[in-house]
Amino acid sequence: MADIKNQTLQGRQVIDGKSFIDCEFQNAQMVYKGGPAPNFTNCRFTKSGFVFENEAANTMNLLRAMLQPQTNMRPFVLGMMPEIGGN
């Protein structure tokens, strides 16, 4: 895993397989494509967000579809990831 330390990152940043330590993301698009999970330690985020592409986008689309009320799967999805549901 590549370590990126003490940097200010802006714009499009592909984050797969990287470890960010004491970094600041400013106006950044953190792009996750479904590869090795990134690691964030003591980072700050200002006007930044995630973009999901490739396999990661497929997974997000599956989860969004499963969360629709008509599926009756919302409790199942939130049970897999209780930290998202606030449980």
N, CA, C and O atoms as CSV, one atom per row, in Angstrom:
chain,resi,resn,atom,element,x,y,z
A,1,MET,N,N,0.854,-1.175,0.000
A,1,MET,CA,C,0.000,0.000,0.000
A,1,MET,C,C,0.900,1.237,0.000
A,1,MET,O,O,1.801,1.357,0.829
A,2,ALA,N,N,0.653,2.134,-0.915
A,2,ALA,CA,C,1.444,3.365,-1.029
A,2,ALA,C,C,1.039,4.348,0.071
A,2,ALA,O,O,-0.145,4.637,0.243
A,3,ASP,N,N,2.025,4.860,0.814
A,3,ASP,CA,C,1.775,5.849,1.862
A,3,ASP,C,C,1.888,7.256,1.294
A,3,ASP,O,O,2.869,7.599,0.634
A,4,ILE,N,N,0.877,8.056,1.559
A,4,ILE,CA,C,0.898,9.473,1.189
A,4,ILE,C,C,0.749,10.238,2.489
A,4,ILE,O,O,-0.261,10.105,3.180
A,5,LYS,N,N,1.762,11.051,2.830
A,5,LYS,CA,C,1.799,11.711,4.134
A,5,LYS,C,C,1.890,13.224,3.990
A,5,LYS,O,O,2.559,13.757,3.105
A,6,ASN,N,N,1.175,13.898,4.912
A,6,ASN,CA,C,1.312,15.352,5.071
A,6,ASN,C,C,1.155,16.121,3.761
A,6,ASN,O,O,1.942,17.021,3.466
A,7,GLN,N,N,0.148,15.768,2.987
A,7,GLN,CA,C,-0.085,16.470,1.730
A,7,GLN,C,C,-1.469,17.081,1.710
A,7,GLN,O,O,-2.384,16.605,2.381
A,8,THR,N,N,-1.613,18.143,0.931
A,8,THR,CA,C,-2.918,18.713,0.620
A,8,THR,C,C,-3.267,18.230,-0.773
A,8,THR,O,O,-2.533,18.469,-1.731
A,9,LEU,N,N,-4.398,17.548,-0.873
A,9,LEU,CA,C,-4.814,16.933,-2.134
A,9,LEU,C,C,-6.075,17.611,-2.638
A,9,LEU,O,O,-7.022,17.824,-1.881
A,10,GLN,N,N,-6.083,17.949,-3.917
A,10,GLN,CA,C,-7.218,18.619,-4.535
A,10,GLN,C,C,-7.559,17.928,-5.846
A,10,GLN,O,O,-6.750,17.187,-6.405
A,11,GLY,N,N,-8.781,18.186,-6.331
A,11,GLY,CA,C,-9.183,17.625,-7.618
A,11,GLY,C,C,-9.398,16.128,-7.534
A,11,GLY,O,O,-9.661,15.585,-6.461
A,12,ARG,N,N,-9.284,15.472,-8.663
A,12,ARG,CA,C,-9.537,14.036,-8.773
A,12,ARG,C,C,-8.375,13.246,-8.172
A,12,ARG,O,O,-7.225,13.399,-8.585
A,13,GLN,N,N,-8.696,12.396,-7.186
A,13,GLN,CA,C,-7.694,11.577,-6.505
A,13,GLN,C,C,-8.166,10.125,-6.496
A,13,GLN,O,O,-9.140,9.800,-5.817
A,14,VAL,N,N,-7.492,9.253,-7.235
A,14,VAL,CA,C,-7.814,7.827,-7.187
A,14,VAL,C,C,-7.208,7.278,-5.898
A,14,VAL,O,O,-6.005,7.399,-5.671
A,15,ILE,N,N,-8.048,6.675,-5.058
A,15,ILE,CA,C,-7.627,6.310,-3.706
A,15,ILE,C,C,-7.417,4.811,-3.497
A,15,ILE,O,O,-6.957,4.411,-2.427
A,16,ASP,N,N,-7.733,3.985,-4.464
A,16,ASP,CA,C,-7.580,2.532,-4.303
A,16,ASP,C,C,-6.157,2.184,-3.872
A,16,ASP,O,O,-5.188,2.657,-4.466
A,17,GLY,N,N,-6.039,1.358,-2.839
A,17,GLY,CA,C,-4.764,0.816,-2.423
A,17,GLY,C,C,-3.778,1.807,-1.830
A,17,GLY,O,O,-2.585,1.517,-1.745
A,18,LYS,N,N,-4.261,2.972,-1.420
A,18,LYS,CA,C,-3.359,3.983,-0.864
A,18,LYS,C,C,-3.666,4.223,0.609
A,18,LYS,O,O,-4.796,4.046,1.064
A,19,SER,N,N,-2.642,4.625,1.335
A,19,SER,CA,C,-2.779,4.961,2.744
A,19,SER,C,C,-2.473,6.453,2.889
A,19,SER,O,O,-1.383,6.909,2.544
A,20,PHE,N,N,-3.443,7.201,3.401
A,20,PHE,CA,C,-3.308,8.640,3.570
A,20,PHE,C,C,-3.123,8.956,5.051
A,20,PHE,O,O,-3.963,8.601,5.878
A,21,ILE,N,N,-2.032,9.619,5.377
A,21,ILE,CA,C,-1.694,9.909,6.771
A,21,ILE,C,C,-1.494,11.413,6.921
A,21,ILE,O,O,-0.668,12.009,6.231
A,22,ASP,N,N,-2.258,12.022,7.829
A,22,ASP,CA,C,-2.154,13.462,8.100
A,22,ASP,C,C,-2.288,14.292,6.821
A,22,ASP,O,O,-1.560,15.266,6.630
A,23,CYS,N,N,-3.206,13.908,5.963
A,23,CYS,CA,C,-3.440,14.634,4.713
A,23,CYS,C,C,-4.698,15.485,4.834
A,23,CYS,O,O,-5.566,15.239,5.671
A,24,GLU,N,N,-4.766,16.483,3.981
A,24,GLU,CA,C,-5.974,17.294,3.881
A,24,GLU,C,C,-6.495,17.205,2.464
A,24,GLU,O,O,-5.763,17.434,1.501
A,25,PHE,N,N,-7.773,16.868,2.348
A,25,PHE,CA,C,-8.443,16.832,1.058
A,25,PHE,C,C,-9.271,18.113,0.941
A,25,PHE,O,O,-10.190,18.339,1.729
A,26,GLN,N,N,-8.945,18.940,-0.034
A,26,GLN,CA,C,-9.659,20.195,-0.260
A,26,GLN,C,C,-10.261,20.170,-1.659
A,26,GLN,O,O,-9.551,20.001,-2.650
A,27,ASN,N,N,-11.582,20.339,-1.728
A,27,ASN,CA,C,-12.257,20.322,-3.034
A,27,ASN,C,C,-11.812,19.114,-3.859
A,27,ASN,O,O,-11.527,19.226,-5.051
A,28,ALA,N,N,-11.759,17.967,-3.201
A,28,ALA,CA,C,-11.267,16.753,-3.852
A,28,ALA,C,C,-12.410,15.810,-4.199
A,28,ALA,O,O,-13.407,15.726,-3.482
A,29,GLN,N,N,-12.250,15.112,-5.300
A,29,GLN,CA,C,-13.130,14.013,-5.667
A,29,GLN,C,C,-12.327,12.743,-5.416
A,29,GLN,O,O,-11.423,12.406,-6.179
A,30,MET,N,N,-12.668,12.044,-4.336
A,30,MET,CA,C,-11.954,10.826,-3.965
A,30,MET,C,C,-12.572,9.669,-4.751
A,30,MET,O,O,-13.685,9.235,-4.457
A,31,VAL,N,N,-11.849,9.181,-5.741
A,31,VAL,CA,C,-12.357,8.181,-6.674
A,31,VAL,C,C,-11.969,6.792,-6.185
A,31,VAL,O,O,-10.788,6.468,-6.060
A,32,TYR,N,N,-12.981,5.982,-5.911
A,32,TYR,CA,C,-12.756,4.592,-5.521
A,32,TYR,C,C,-13.309,3.706,-6.629
A,32,TYR,O,O,-14.473,3.828,-7.012
A,33,LYS,N,N,-12.456,2.805,-7.143
A,33,LYS,CA,C,-12.827,1.970,-8.281
A,33,LYS,C,C,-13.095,0.516,-7.906
A,33,LYS,O,O,-13.396,-0.299,-8.779
A,34,GLY,N,N,-12.992,0.180,-6.628
A,34,GLY,CA,C,-13.282,-1.185,-6.205
A,34,GLY,C,C,-12.053,-2.036,-5.976
A,34,GLY,O,O,-12.170,-3.246,-5.786
A,35,GLY,N,N,-10.875,-1.431,-5.990
A,35,GLY,CA,C,-9.631,-2.155,-5.719
A,35,GLY,C,C,-9.405,-2.281,-4.227
A,35,GLY,O,O,-10.356,-2.210,-3.448
A,36,PRO,N,N,-8.144,-2.468,-3.811
A,36,PRO,CA,C,-7.857,-2.551,-2.377
A,36,PRO,C,C,-8.367,-1.304,-1.645
A,36,PRO,O,O,-8.232,-0.183,-2.135
A,37,ALA,N,N,-8.944,-1.518,-0.487
A,37,ALA,CA,C,-9.527,-0.412,0.276
A,37,ALA,C,C,-8.447,0.568,0.713
A,37,ALA,O,O,-7.364,0.161,1.132
A,38,PRO,N,N,-8.747,1.861,0.614
A,38,PRO,CA,C,-7.795,2.860,1.102
A,38,PRO,C,C,-7.836,2.934,2.617
A,38,PRO,O,O,-8.759,2.423,3.251
A,39,ASN,N,N,-6.836,3.567,3.185
A,39,ASN,CA,C,-6.778,3.781,4.623
A,39,ASN,C,C,-6.567,5.273,4.878
A,39,ASN,O,O,-5.735,5.907,4.230
A,40,PHE,N,N,-7.315,5.824,5.814
A,40,PHE,CA,C,-7.198,7.237,6.169
A,40,PHE,C,C,-6.858,7.331,7.655
A,40,PHE,O,O,-7.572,6.778,8.492
A,41,THR,N,N,-5.770,8.029,7.984
A,41,THR,CA,C,-5.368,8.233,9.370
A,41,THR,C,C,-5.176,9.727,9.605
A,41,THR,O,O,-4.322,10.363,8.988
A,42,ASN,N,N,-5.983,10.272,10.504
A,42,ASN,CA,C,-5.870,11.670,10.905
A,42,ASN,C,C,-5.933,12.631,9.708
A,42,ASN,O,O,-5.148,13.575,9.614
A,43,CYS,N,N,-6.875,12.375,8.804
A,43,CYS,CA,C,-7.041,13.236,7.622
A,43,CYS,C,C,-8.184,14.215,7.844
A,43,CYS,O,O,-9.056,13.998,8.685
A,44,ARG,N,N,-8.161,15.293,7.074
A,44,ARG,CA,C,-9.201,16.319,7.114
A,44,ARG,C,C,-9.822,16.443,5.730
A,44,ARG,O,O,-9.143,16.290,4.714
A,45,PHE,N,N,-11.130,16.725,5.706
A,45,PHE,CA,C,-11.865,16.769,4.444
A,45,PHE,C,C,-12.660,18.074,4.376
A,45,PHE,O,O,-13.510,18.331,5.229
A,46,THR,N,N,-12.383,18.898,3.358
A,46,THR,CA,C,-13.076,20.159,3.155
A,46,THR,C,C,-13.665,20.167,1.752
A,46,THR,O,O,-12.940,20.080,0.761
A,47,LYS,N,N,-14.980,20.273,1.680
A,47,LYS,CA,C,-15.678,20.326,0.387
A,47,LYS,C,C,-15.209,19.203,-0.537
A,47,LYS,O,O,-14.910,19.436,-1.708
A,48,SER,N,N,-15.148,18.001,-0.008
A,48,SER,CA,C,-14.686,16.838,-0.763
A,48,SER,C,C,-15.726,15.737,-0.682
A,48,SER,O,O,-16.555,15.734,0.228
A,49,GLY,N,N,-15.693,14.810,-1.615
A,49,GLY,CA,C,-16.637,13.701,-1.606
A,49,GLY,C,C,-16.107,12.522,-2.395
A,49,GLY,O,O,-15.065,12.593,-3.046
A,50,PHE,N,N,-16.859,11.436,-2.314
A,50,PHE,CA,C,-16.482,10.209,-2.994
A,50,PHE,C,C,-17.137,10.117,-4.367
A,50,PHE,O,O,-18.254,10.587,-4.580
A,51,VAL,N,N,-16.417,9.507,-5.278
A,51,VAL,CA,C,-16.929,9.120,-6.593
A,51,VAL,C,C,-16.644,7.629,-6.707
A,51,VAL,O,O,-15.522,7.184,-6.469
A,52,PHE,N,N,-17.666,6.860,-7.071
A,52,PHE,CA,C,-17.502,5.416,-7.200
A,52,PHE,C,C,-17.537,5.050,-8.678
A,52,PHE,O,O,-18.482,5.395,-9.387
A,53,GLU,N,N,-16.504,4.350,-9.140
A,53,GLU,CA,C,-16.399,3.957,-10.542
A,53,GLU,C,C,-16.147,2.462,-10.640
A,53,GLU,O,O,-15.798,1.812,-9.655
A,54,ASN,N,N,-16.328,1.926,-11.841
A,54,ASN,CA,C,-16.044,0.525,-12.156
A,54,ASN,C,C,-16.745,-0.411,-11.183
A,54,ASN,O,O,-17.948,-0.272,-10.962
A,55,GLU,N,N,-16.021,-1.367,-10.596
A,55,GLU,CA,C,-16.646,-2.355,-9.705
A,55,GLU,C,C,-17.286,-1.698,-8.487
A,55,GLU,O,O,-18.330,-2.149,-8.017
A,56,ALA,N,N,-16.673,-0.644,-7.976
A,56,ALA,CA,C,-17.250,0.050,-6.819
A,56,ALA,C,C,-18.607,0.647,-7.169
A,56,ALA,O,O,-19.526,0.616,-6.352
A,57,ALA,N,N,-18.738,1.188,-8.372
A,57,ALA,CA,C,-20.027,1.747,-8.809
A,57,ALA,C,C,-21.072,0.640,-8.905
A,57,ALA,O,O,-22.228,0.846,-8.537
A,58,ASN,N,N,-20.671,-0.539,-9.400
A,58,ASN,CA,C,-21.617,-1.664,-9.473
A,58,ASN,C,C,-22.123,-2.042,-8.089
A,58,ASN,O,O,-23.316,-2.286,-7.909
A,59,THR,N,N,-21.231,-2.091,-7.115
A,59,THR,CA,C,-21.619,-2.423,-5.747
A,59,THR,C,C,-22.553,-1.370,-5.164
A,59,THR,O,O,-23.558,-1.704,-4.537
A,60,MET,N,N,-22.222,-0.094,-5.372
A,60,MET,CA,C,-23.083,0.980,-4.861
A,60,MET,C,C,-24.470,0.912,-5.499
A,60,MET,O,O,-25.475,1.108,-4.817
A,61,ASN,N,N,-24.529,0.637,-6.789
A,61,ASN,CA,C,-25.827,0.532,-7.462
A,61,ASN,C,C,-26.640,-0.633,-6.920
A,61,ASN,O,O,-27.857,-0.521,-6.776
A,62,LEU,N,N,-25.984,-1.750,-6.619
A,62,LEU,CA,C,-26.679,-2.891,-6.014
A,62,LEU,C,C,-27.247,-2.504,-4.653
A,62,LEU,O,O,-28.410,-2.788,-4.364
A,63,LEU,N,N,-26.436,-1.860,-3.816
A,63,LEU,CA,C,-26.906,-1.464,-2.482
A,63,LEU,C,C,-28.055,-0.463,-2.574
A,63,LEU,O,O,-29.025,-0.562,-1.823
A,64,ARG,N,N,-27.951,0.494,-3.484
A,64,ARG,CA,C,-29.051,1.462,-3.671
A,64,ARG,C,C,-30.341,0.752,-4.075
A,64,ARG,O,O,-31.420,1.078,-3.581
A,65,ALA,N,N,-30.219,-0.217,-4.976
A,65,ALA,CA,C,-31.398,-0.963,-5.415
A,65,ALA,C,C,-31.995,-1.759,-4.256
A,65,ALA,O,O,-33.215,-1.840,-4.113
A,66,MET,N,N,-31.132,-2.341,-3.438
A,66,MET,CA,C,-31.612,-3.134,-2.303
A,66,MET,C,C,-32.287,-2.267,-1.239
A,66,MET,O,O,-33.127,-2.764,-0.489
A,67,LEU,N,N,-31.939,-0.998,-1.163
A,67,LEU,CA,C,-32.508,-0.104,-0.151
A,67,LEU,C,C,-33.895,0.424,-0.516
A,67,LEU,O,O,-34.562,1.031,0.321
A,68,GLN,N,N,-34.326,0.204,-1.733
A,68,GLN,CA,C,-35.639,0.701,-2.143
A,68,GLN,C,C,-36.741,0.044,-1.311
A,68,GLN,O,O,-36.682,-1.155,-1.039
A,69,PRO,N,N,-37.744,0.825,-0.907
A,69,PRO,CA,C,-38.789,0.301,-0.012
A,69,PRO,C,C,-39.469,-0.971,-0.526
A,69,PRO,O,O,-39.764,-1.871,0.260
A,70,GLN,N,N,-39.719,-1.054,-1.822
A,70,GLN,CA,C,-40.454,-2.198,-2.362
A,70,GLN,C,C,-39.696,-3.514,-2.270
A,70,GLN,O,O,-40.301,-4.575,-2.419
A,71,THR,N,N,-38.391,-3.476,-2.029
A,71,THR,CA,C,-37.604,-4.715,-1.950
A,71,THR,C,C,-37.734,-5.402,-0.596
A,71,THR,O,O,-37.496,-6.605,-0.481
A,72,ASN,N,N,-38.112,-4.640,0.431
A,72,ASN,CA,C,-38.143,-5.152,1.809
A,72,ASN,C,C,-36.767,-5.618,2.284
A,72,ASN,O,O,-36.675,-6.420,3.214
A,73,MET,N,N,-35.704,-5.125,1.660
A,73,MET,CA,C,-34.345,-5.542,2.007
A,73,MET,C,C,-33.604,-4.507,2.844
A,73,MET,O,O,-32.471,-4.752,3.258
A,74,ARG,N,N,-34.216,-3.363,3.099
A,74,ARG,CA,C,-33.526,-2.304,3.848
A,74,ARG,C,C,-32.976,-2.810,5.189
A,74,ARG,O,O,-31.812,-2.548,5.496
A,75,PRO,N,N,-33.775,-3.529,6.003
A,75,PRO,CA,C,-33.232,-4.028,7.278
A,75,PRO,C,C,-32.037,-4.965,7.080
A,75,PRO,O,O,-31.107,-4.965,7.887
A,76,PHE,N,N,-32.062,-5.750,6.024
A,76,PHE,CA,C,-30.952,-6.657,5.729
A,76,PHE,C,C,-29.684,-5.868,5.413
A,76,PHE,O,O,-28.617,-6.163,5.951
A,77,VAL,N,N,-29.800,-4.856,4.533
A,77,VAL,CA,C,-28.634,-4.049,4.146
A,77,VAL,C,C,-28.083,-3.311,5.358
A,77,VAL,O,O,-26.874,-3.321,5.586
A,78,LEU,N,N,-28.941,-2.677,6.132
A,78,LEU,CA,C,-28.485,-1.937,7.306
A,78,LEU,C,C,-27.915,-2.875,8.368
A,78,LEU,O,O,-27.044,-2.480,9.144
A,79,GLY,N,N,-28.400,-4.105,8.402
A,79,GLY,CA,C,-27.860,-5.106,9.317
A,79,GLY,C,C,-26.443,-5.515,8.935
A,79,GLY,O,O,-25.630,-5.840,9.800
A,80,MET,N,N,-26.147,-5.496,7.619
A,80,MET,CA,C,-24.791,-5.826,7.174
A,80,MET,C,C,-23.814,-4.737,7.573
A,80,MET,O,O,-22.638,-5.005,7.821
A,81,MET,N,N,-24.307,-3.507,7.633
A,81,MET,CA,C,-23.458,-2.344,7.933
A,81,MET,C,C,-24.158,-1.468,8.979
A,81,MET,O,O,-24.639,-0.383,8.652
A,82,PRO,N,N,-24.217,-1.923,10.210
A,82,PRO,CA,C,-24.984,-1.192,11.232
A,82,PRO,C,C,-24.479,0.228,11.457
A,82,PRO,O,O,-25.256,1.091,11.866
A,83,GLU,N,N,-23.205,0.495,11.203
A,83,GLU,CA,C,-22.695,1.848,11.408
A,83,GLU,C,C,-23.353,2.848,10.469
A,83,GLU,O,O,-23.408,4.035,10.789
A,84,ILE,N,N,-23.851,2.406,9.325
A,84,ILE,CA,C,-24.532,3.307,8.406
A,84,ILE,C,C,-25.924,3.637,8.911
A,84,ILE,O,O,-26.386,4.769,8.764
A,85,GLY,N,N,-26.591,2.668,9.500
A,85,GLY,CA,C,-27.949,2.862,9.975
A,85,GLY,C,C,-28.034,3.519,11.345
A,85,GLY,O,O,-29.132,3.790,11.832
A,86,GLY,N,N,-26.908,3.775,11.964
A,86,GLY,CA,C,-26.909,4.419,13.264
A,86,GLY,C,C,-27.309,3.495,14.402
A,86,GLY,O,O,-27.676,3.965,15.479
A,87,ASN,N,N,-27.244,2.183,14.179
A,87,ASN,CA,C,-27.613,1.217,15.223
A,87,ASN,C,C,-26.454,0.985,16.165
A,87,ASN,O,O,-26.572,0.204,17.109
